[in-house]
Amino acid sequence: MKKKVLFLCTGNSCRSQMAEGLLRHKAKDSFEVASAGTNPHPVNPLAVKIMEEIGVDISGHSSKSVNKFLNQEFDYIITVCNQANETCPIFPGRTKSIHWDLKDPAQAEGSEEEKLKTFRQIRKELMSRIEDFIS
């Protein structure tokens, strides 16, 4: 039976979307994975762009509210920002909570290339954490 994972952040526009795509890509069919936000915003086009660079397509992803998942059981809830960690609701079942405090790439300033550099750094951090999580 597949383990169920929910990545949770505030906007569900960057970090959690990238994490969802990476886990799905890396672990293939080993996990059932979703992402949500406590205050969802549209998926950030720069997140889509930097994921395409490594062959992970998240262009079909959409932002979802955590409320959509409140009555579902998950094996893991992984928060990727402090705000989501502090406001994460209680889920039914025997859920293991994991917290990864990652900088919000949507807050990056400067030229598009400077912003992409920040997104790529967060992608790299997520890849490392997801590889550790899988193993």
MIDOSE-1310 file (N, C-alpha, C; in nm, 2 decimals, decimal comma, always signed):
residues 135
mkkk	+0,08/-0,12/+0,00/+0,00/+0,00/+0,00/+0,09/+0,13/+0,00; +0,06/+0,22/-0,09/+0,13/+0,34/-0,10/+0,12/+0,43/+0,03; +0,23/+0,49/+0,07/+0,23/+0,59/+0,18/+0,17/+0,72/+0,12; +0,09/+0,79/+0,20/+0,03/+0,91/+0,15/+0,10/+1,03/+0,22
vlfl	+0,14/+1,13/+0,13/+0,22/+1,24/+0,17/+0,15/+1,37/+0,13; +0,14/+1,47/+0,22/+0,09/+1,60/+0,19/+0,19/+1,70/+0,22; +0,24/+1,78/+0,12/+0,33/+1,89/+0,14/+0,24/+2,01/+0,17; +0,27/+2,09/+0,27/+0,19/+2,20/+0,31/+0,28/+2,33/+0,33
ctgn	+0,24/+2,44/+0,26/+0,30/+2,57/+0,29/+0,19/+2,67/+0,29; +0,22/+2,79/+0,29/+0,13/+2,90/+0,30/+0,05/+2,92/+0,17; +0,12/+2,94/+0,06/+0,05/+2,98/-0,06/+0,03/+2,86/-0,16; +0,10/+2,75/-0,14/+0,09/+2,64/-0,23/+0,11/+2,68/-0,37
scrs	+0,21/+2,77/-0,38/+0,24/+2,83/-0,52/+0,38/+2,79/-0,56; +0,48/+2,76/-0,47/+0,61/+2,74/-0,51/+0,67/+2,61/-0,44; +0,71/+2,62/-0,31/+0,78/+2,52/-0,24/+0,70/+2,39/-0,24; +0,58/+2,39/-0,20/+0,50/+2,27/-0,18/+0,47/+2,21/-0,32
qmae	+0,45/+2,29/-0,42/+0,42/+2,24/-0,56/+0,55/+2,17/-0,61; +0,67/+2,24/-0,59/+0,79/+2,18/-0,63/+0,82/+2,05/-0,56; +0,79/+2,04/-0,43/+0,81/+1,92/-0,35/+0,72/+1,81/-0,40; +0,60/+1,84/-0,43/+0,50/+1,74/-0,48/+0,55/+1,68/-0,61
gllr	+0,60/+1,77/-0,70/+0,65/+1,72/-0,83/+0,77/+1,64/-0,82; +0,86/+1,68/-0,73/+0,99/+1,61/-0,71/+0,97/+1,47/-0,65; +0,88/+1,46/-0,55/+0,86/+1,33/-0,49/+0,79/+1,24/-0,59; +0,69/+1,29/-0,66/+0,62/+1,21/-0,76/+0,72/+1,16/-0,86
hkak	+0,82/+1,25/-0,90/+0,91/+1,21/-1,01/+1,02/+1,11/-0,95; +1,07/+1,14/-0,84/+1,18/+1,06/-0,78/+1,13/+0,92/-0,73; +1,02/+0,92/-0,67/+0,97/+0,79/-0,61/+0,87/+0,71/-0,69; +0,84/+0,77/-0,81/+0,75/+0,70/-0,91/+0,62/+0,67/-0,84
dsfe	+0,59/+0,54/-0,83/+0,46/+0,50/-0,77/+0,47/+0,45/-0,63; +0,57/+0,49/-0,56/+0,59/+0,45/-0,42/+0,50/+0,53/-0,32; +0,46/+0,65/-0,36/+0,39/+0,74/-0,27/+0,27/+0,79/-0,34; +0,16/+0,82/-0,27/+0,05/+0,90/-0,32/+0,08/+1,04/-0,26
vasa	+0,10/+1,14/-0,35/+0,14/+1,27/-0,30/+0,05/+1,38/-0,34; +0,04/+1,48/-0,26/-0,04/+1,60/-0,28/+0,02/+1,72/-0,22; -0,03/+1,84/-0,25/+0,02/+1,96/-0,18/-0,10/+2,05/-0,16; -0,08/+2,14/-0,06/-0,19/+2,23/-0,03/-0,13/+2,36/+0,04
gtnp	-0,21/+2,46/+0,06/-0,17/+2,58/+0,13/-0,27/+2,63/+0,23; -0,22/+2,70/+0,33/-0,31/+2,75/+0,43/-0,38/+2,88/+0,38; -0,32/+2,94/+0,27/-0,38/+3,06/+0,21/-0,33/+3,05/+0,06; -0,40/+2,96/-0,02/-0,35/+2,93/-0,15/-0,35/+3,05/-0,25
hpvn	-0,24/+3,05/-0,33/-0,22/+3,15/-0,44/-0,19/+3,07/-0,57; -0,21/+3,12/-0,69/-0,18/+3,05/-0,81/-0,04/+3,00/-0,82; -0,02/+2,89/-0,89/+0,12/+2,83/-0,90/+0,21/+2,93/-0,97; +0,32/+2,95/-0,91/+0,42/+3,05/-0,96/+0,48/+3,01/-1,09
plav	+0,48/+3,09/-1,20/+0,53/+3,04/-1,33/+0,68/+3,02/-1,32; +0,76/+3,08/-1,23/+0,90/+3,05/-1,22/+0,92/+2,91/-1,16; +0,83/+2,87/-1,07/+0,84/+2,73/-1,02/+0,82/+2,63/-1,13; +0,73/+2,66/-1,22/+0,70/+2,57/-1,33/+0,83/+2,57/-1,42
kime	+0,88/+2,68/-1,45/+1,00/+2,70/-1,53/+1,12/+2,62/-1,48; +1,15/+2,63/-1,36/+1,27/+2,57/-1,31/+1,25/+2,42/-1,29; +1,13/+2,37/-1,27/+1,10/+2,23/-1,27/+1,12/+2,17/-1,41; +1,07/+2,24/-1,51/+1,09/+2,20/-1,65/+1,23/+2,18/-1,68
eigv	+1,32/+2,26/-1,62/+1,47/+2,25/-1,65/+1,52/+2,11/-1,62; +1,46/+2,04/-1,52/+1,50/+1,91/-1,48/+1,41/+1,80/-1,52; +1,32/+1,83/-1,61/+1,23/+1,73/-1,67/+1,11/+1,69/-1,58; +1,07/+1,78/-1,49/+0,95/+1,76/-1,40/+0,85/+1,86/-1,44
disg	+0,74/+1,81/-1,49/+0,63/+1,90/-1,54/+0,52/+1,92/-1,43; +0,52/+2,04/-1,37/+0,42/+2,08/-1,28/+0,32/+2,18/-1,34; +0,32/+2,20/-1,47/+0,24/+2,30/-1,53/+0,09/+2,27/-1,52; +0,05/+2,14/-1,49/-0,09/+2,11/-1,47/-0,13/+2,12/-1,33
hssk	-0,04/+2,15/-1,24/-0,07/+2,16/-1,09/-0,16/+2,28/-1,07; -0,24/+2,28/-0,97/-0,32/+2,39/-0,92/-0,31/+2,40/-0,77; -0,32/+2,53/-0,72/-0,32/+2,55/-0,58/-0,44/+2,50/-0,52; -0,43/+2,44/-0,40/-0,54/+2,39/-0,32/-0,54/+2,43/-0,18
svnk	-0,65/+2,45/-0,12/-0,66/+2,48/+0,02/-0,64/+2,36/+0,11; -0,57/+2,37/+0,22/-0,56/+2,26/+0,31/-0,69/+2,20/+0,35; -0,79/+2,29/+0,35/-0,93/+2,25/+0,39/-0,98/+2,13/+0,31; -0,94/+2,12/+0,19/-0,98/+2,01/+0,10/-0,94/+1,88/+0,15
flnq	-0,83/+1,88/+0,23/-0,77/+1,75/+0,28/-0,80/+1,72/+0,43; -0,87/+1,80/+0,50/-0,88/+1,79/+0,64/-0,94/+1,65/+0,69; -1,02/+1,59/+0,61/-1,08/+1,46/+0,66/-1,01/+1,34/+0,60; -0,90/+1,37/+0,54/-0,82/+1,25/+0,48/-0,71/+1,22/+0,57
efdy	-0,67/+1,09/+0,57/-0,56/+1,04/+0,64/-0,43/+1,04/+0,56; -0,32/+1,09/+0,62/-0,19/+1,09/+0,55/-0,09/+1,02/+0,64; +0,00/+0,95/+0,58/+0,11/+0,90/+0,66/+0,21/+1,01/+0,70; +0,23/+1,11/+0,62/+0,32/+1,22/+0,64/+0,26/+1,35/+0,60
iitv	+0,27/+1,45/+0,69/+0,25/+1,59/+0,65/+0,38/+1,65/+0,66; +0,43/+1,71/+0,55/+0,56/+1,78/+0,55/+0,53/+1,93/+0,53; +0,56/+2,01/+0,63/+0,54/+2,15/+0,61/+0,68/+2,21/+0,56; +0,67/+2,30/+0,47/+0,79/+2,35/+0,41/+0,81/+2,50/+0,44
cnqa	+0,74/+2,55/+0,54/+0,76/+2,69/+0,59/+0,71/+2,70/+0,73; +0,77/+2,79/+0,80/+0,73/+2,81/+0,95/+0,59/+2,84/+0,97; +0,53/+2,93/+0,89/+0,39/+2,97/+0,90/+0,30/+2,85/+0,89; +0,32/+2,77/+0,79/+0,24/+2,65/+0,77/+0,26/+2,55/+0,89
netc	+0,38/+2,54/+0,94/+0,41/+2,45/+1,05/+0,33/+2,50/+1,18; +0,33/+2,63/+1,20/+0,26/+2,69/+1,32/+0,11/+2,68/+1,31; +0,05/+2,68/+1,18/-0,09/+2,68/+1,17/-0,15/+2,55/+1,11; -0,06/+2,44/+1,10/-0,10/+2,32/+1,05/-0,22/+2,26/+1,13
pifp	-0,33/+2,22/+1,07/-0,44/+2,16/+1,14/-0,40/+2,02/+1,18; -0,48/+1,96/+1,26/-0,47/+1,82/+1,30/-0,54/+1,73/+1,20; -0,47/+1,63/+1,16/-0,53/+1,54/+1,06/-0,56/+1,41/+1,13; -0,66/+1,34/+1,08/-0,70/+1,21/+1,15/-0,60/+1,10/+1,12
grtk	-0,60/+1,00/+1,20/-0,51/+0,89/+1,19/-0,37/+0,91/+1,25; -0,28/+0,83/+1,21/-0,15/+0,83/+1,27/-0,05/+0,90/+1,18; -0,07/+1,03/+1,17/+0,01/+1,11/+1,08/+0,15/+1,14/+1,14; +0,25/+1,13/+1,07/+0,39/+1,18/+1,12/+0,41/+1,31/+1,06
sihw	+0,44/+1,41/+1,14/+0,47/+1,55/+1,09/+0,62/+1,57/+1,08; +0,65/+1,63/+0,97/+0,79/+1,66/+0,94/+0,79/+1,81/+0,90; +0,90/+1,88/+0,95/+0,90/+2,03/+0,91/+1,04/+2,06/+0,84; +1,03/+2,12/+0,73/+1,14/+2,17/+0,65/+1,12/+2,32/+0,64
dlkd	+1,20/+2,40/+0,70/+1,19/+2,54/+0,69/+1,27/+2,59/+0,57; +1,20/+2,62/+0,47/+1,27/+2,67/+0,34/+1,23/+2,81/+0,31; +1,33/+2,89/+0,26/+1,30/+3,02/+0,22/+1,20/+3,03/+0,11; +1,11/+3,13/+0,11/+1,01/+3,14/+0,00/+1,07/+3,20/-0,12
paqa	+1,09/+3,13/-0,23/+1,15/+3,18/-0,35/+1,07/+3,29/-0,41; +0,94/+3,29/-0,39/+0,85/+3,40/-0,44/+0,88/+3,53/-0,39; +0,95/+3,54/-0,28/+0,99/+3,67/-0,22/+1,13/+3,72/-0,27; +1,19/+3,64/-0,36/+1,32/+3,69/-0,42/+1,30/+3,82/-0,50
egse	+1,40/+3,90/-0,49/+1,40/+4,03/-0,56/+1,51/+4,03/-0,67; +1,49/+4,13/-0,76/+1,60/+4,14/-0,86/+1,54/+4,10/-1,00; +1,64/+4,08/-1,09/+1,60/+4,04/-1,23/+1,54/+3,90/-1,23; +1,49/+3,87/-1,34/+1,43/+3,73/-1,35/+1,54/+3,63/-1,33
eekl	+1,66/+3,65/-1,38/+1,77/+3,55/-1,36/+1,81/+3,54/-1,22; +1,80/+3,65/-1,14/+1,83/+3,65/-1,00/+1,72/+3,57/-0,92; +1,60/+3,59/-0,96/+1,49/+3,52/-0,90/+1,50/+3,37/-0,93; +1,53/+3,34/-1,06/+1,55/+3,20/-1,10/+1,66/+3,13/-1,02
ktfr	+1,77/+3,20/-0,99/+1,88/+3,15/-0,91/+1,82/+3,11/-0,77; +1,74/+3,19/-0,71/+1,68/+3,16/-0,58/+1,59/+3,03/-0,59; +1,50/+3,03/-0,69/+1,42/+2,91/-0,72/+1,50/+2,78/-0,73; +1,61/+2,79/-0,81/+1,70/+2,68/-0,83/+1,76/+2,63/-0,70
qirk	+1,80/+2,72/-0,61/+1,85/+2,69/-0,48/+1,75/+2,61/-0,40; +1,63/+2,66/-0,39/+1,52/+2,59/-0,32/+1,50/+2,46/-0,38; +1,50/+2,45/-0,51/+1,48/+2,32/-0,58/+1,59/+2,22/-0,53; +1,71/+2,27/-0,53/+1,82/+2,18/-0,49/+1,80/+2,14/-0,34
elms	+1,76/+2,23/-0,25/+1,74/+2,19/-0,11/+1,63/+2,08/-0,11; +1,52/+2,11/-0,18/+1,41/+2,01/-0,18/+1,45/+1,87/-0,23; +1,53/+1,87/-0,34/+1,58/+1,75/-0,39/+1,66/+1,67/-0,29; +1,75/+1,74/-0,22/+1,83/+1,67/-0,12/+1,74/+1,61/-0,01
ried	+1,64/+1,69/+0,04/+1,56/+1,65/+0,15/+1,47/+1,53/+0,10; +1,42/+1,54/-0,02/+1,33/+1,43/-0,07/+1,41/+1,30/-0,09; +1,53/+1,31/-0,14/+1,62/+1,19/-0,15/+1,64/+1,13/-0,01; +1,66/+1,21/+0,09/+1,68/+1,16/+0,23/+1,55/+1,10/+0,28
fis	+1,44/+1,16/+0,25/+1,31/+1,12/+0,29/+1,27/+0,98/+0,23; +1,30/+0,96/+0,10/+1,28/+0,84/+0,03/+1,36/+0,72/+0,09; +1,48/+0,76/+0,12/+1,57/+0,65/+0,17/+1,55/+0,64/+0,32
